[in-house]
Amino acid sequence: MQIEVRLFASLRKYADDKSRIEMEDGTDVSAFMERIGVPPDEVAIILVNGRHAVQDQVLQDGQAVSLFPPIAGG
């Protein structure tokens, strides 16, 4: 199945110019992050098709996974 990769801010370095990757059916968000090399402790927000998700959520063909790092500000 094809999954769209959307990485933001400091996580963009893990994209390697990939906009889509091929994953096995039944893959969850955690396995997706491992495949693209994003350490779980660097991710604060996970969205699947624009909706909040968790690492054990199973992905479906054609979905978009957005990952955001922790954001600090003043």
JONOR-V845779 format. One line per field, one symbol per residue. phi: phi as a letter, one per 20 degrees, with the letter a starting at -180 (. if undefined). A space follows every 10 residues. Layout:
# JONOR-V845779
phi->???
This chain:
# JONOR-V845779
phi->.ecedcdclf egfeflledb cecfgnfdfg fffffenefg feddcccdln dgccfeffed gnfdddccef cdac
